[in-house]
Amino acid sequence: MPNPKNTIGKNIKRLRTEQNLSQDRLSKLADLSLNTVVTVESGANTNPTIETLKKIAEALKVSVDELIN
């Protein structure tokens, strides 16, 4: 069974790279610290807040569902 927390990070990385965004650029677009983006994407932060996920989803122009599933 896949780890759902890891799925979020993988989805963020995939969407970010598809859009040719660096982690730094994504952090600026999402109004989050670079560290936050790095830890969520790498899976080091296994429990990002819904607020963080909303900001990342908005910056990537996707729904929060697309990050989670």
SERO-4910 file (N, C-alpha, C, O; in steps of 0.05 Angstrom, whole numbers):
BEGIN
 pado doro    nc1    nc2    nc3   cac1   cac2   cac3    cc1    cc2    cc3    oc1    oc2    oc3
  Met    A     17    -24      0      0      0      0     18     25      0     35     28     17
  Pro    A     13     43    -19     31     67    -20     27     85      4      5     87     14
  Asn    A     48     98     11     46    118     33     33    143     23     45    156      5
  Pro    A     10    151     33     -4    174     22     12    200     25     10    218      8
  Lys    A     28    202     46     44    226     51     65    229     29     70    251     19
  Asn    A     76    206     21     96    206      0     84    213    -27     97    225    -44
  Thr    A     59    205    -30     44    211    -55     43    241    -59     46    250    -82
  Ile    A     37    256    -38     35    285    -40     61    296    -51     61    312    -70
  Gly    A     83    288    -39    110    298    -48    115    291    -77    125    308    -92
  Lys    A    109    266    -84    114    257   -112     97    273   -131    106    281   -153
  Asn    A     72    278   -124     54    293   -141     63    322   -144     63    333   -166
  Ile    A     72    334   -122     82    362   -124    106    363   -142    108    380   -159
  Lys    A    125    344   -138    149    344   -155    142    341   -184    153    355   -201
  Arg    A    124    322   -190    116    317   -218    104    342   -230    112    350   -252
  Leu    A     85    353   -216     71    377   -227     90    401   -230     89    416   -249
  Arg    A    108    403   -210    127    426   -211    146    422   -234    152    442   -249
  Thr    A    156    398   -239    175    394   -261    161    396   -288    173    406   -307
  Glu    A    136    387   -289    121    390   -314    118    419   -322    117    426   -345
  Gln    A    117    437   -301    114    465   -306    140    480   -307    141    505   -307
  Asn    A    162    465   -307    189    476   -307    194    497   -285    206    517   -289
  Leu    A    184    490   -261    188    508   -238    209    496   -220    210    472   -215
  Ser    A    226    513   -210    245    505   -189    230    504   -162    208    516   -160
  Gln    A    241    491   -143    229    491   -116    229    520   -105    209    528    -92
  Asp    A    249    535   -111    251    563   -102    228    580   -115    215    595   -101
  Arg    A    224    576   -141    202    591   -155    175    583   -144    158    600   -139
  Leu    A    171    557   -139    146    548   -128    141    560   -101    119    568    -94
  Ser    A    162    561    -84    159    572    -57    150    601    -59    134    610    -43
  Lys    A    161    616    -78    153    644    -81    125    647    -91    109    664    -81
  Leu    A    117    630   -111     90    631   -121     69    623   -100     47    634    -99
  Ala    A     77    605    -83     59    595    -62     60    612    -36     45    607    -17
  Asp    A     79    631    -36     83    648    -12     90    630     12     79    634     34
  Leu    A    108    611      8    117    593     29    148    595     30    160    604     10
  Ser    A    159    586     51    189    585     52    198    563     34    184    543     30
  Leu    A    222    566     24    235    545      7    237    519     24    232    498     13
  Asn    A    244    522     49    246    498     66    220    483     68    220    458     67
  Thr    A    197    497     69    171    484     70    167    467     45    159    444     46
  Val    A    172    479     22    168    465     -4    186    441     -5    178    419    -13
  Val    A    212    444      2    231    422      1    222    399     19    223    376     11
  Thr    A    215    406     44    208    384     63    182    370     55    180    346     59
  Val    A    162    385     45    137    372     36    143    354     12    134    331     11
  Glu    A    158    365     -8    163    350    -32    180    325    -27    176    304    -39
  Ser    A    199    327     -9    217    305     -3    204    283     14    213    261     16
  Gly    A    181    291     27    168    273     45    178    275     74    169    260     91
  Ala    A    197    293     79    207    297    106    186    309    124    184    303    148
  Asn    A    168    326    112    145    336    127    122    317    119    111    320     98
  Thr    A    115    299    137     95    279    131     66    289    136     47    275    131
  Asn    A     64    313    148     37    323    154     35    353    148     31    369    167
  Pro    A     36    360    122     33    389    116      5    398    122    -14    383    120
  Thr    A      3    423    130    -24    434    137    -40    437    111    -30    438     89
  Ile    A    -67    438    114    -84    442     91    -79    469     79    -81    472     55
  Glu    A    -71    488     96    -65    515     86    -40    514     67    -40    526     46
  Thr    A    -20    499     75      4    495     59     -4    481     32      5    490     11
  Leu    A    -20    460     34    -28    446     10    -44    464     -9    -41    463    -33
  Lys    A    -62    481      3    -78    499    -14    -60    519    -29    -64    524    -52
  Lys    A    -39    529    -15    -21    548    -27     -5    535    -50     -2    547    -71
  Ile    A      4    511    -45     20    497    -66      1    490    -90      9    494   -113
  Ala    A    -23    481    -84    -42    474   -105    -48    499   -122    -49    497   -147
  Glu    A    -53    521   -109    -59    546   -123    -36    554   -141    -39    563   -164
  Ala    A    -11    553   -130     12    560   -145     16    543   -170     26    552   -190
  Leu    A      9    517   -167     12    498   -189    -13    497   -207    -14    483   -227
  Lys    A    -33    513   -200    -59    515   -215    -73    487   -217    -83    480   -238
  Val    A    -73    473   -194    -87    448   -192   -104    448   -167   -102    466   -150
  Ser    A   -120    428   -164   -136    425   -139   -120    411   -118   -101    396   -124
  Val    A   -127    414    -93   -114    400    -71   -117    370    -76    -99    355    -70
  Asp    A   -140    362    -86   -145    333    -93   -123    322   -111   -114    299   -107
  Glu    A   -114    338   -130    -93    329   -148    -66    324   -134    -50    308   -143
  Leu    A    -62    339   -112    -37    335    -97    -39    310    -80    -19    296    -76
  Ile    A    -63    305    -70    -66    283    -51    -69    256    -64    -59    236    -54
  Asn    A    -83    255    -87    -89    229   -100    -69    221   -122    -72    200   -134
***
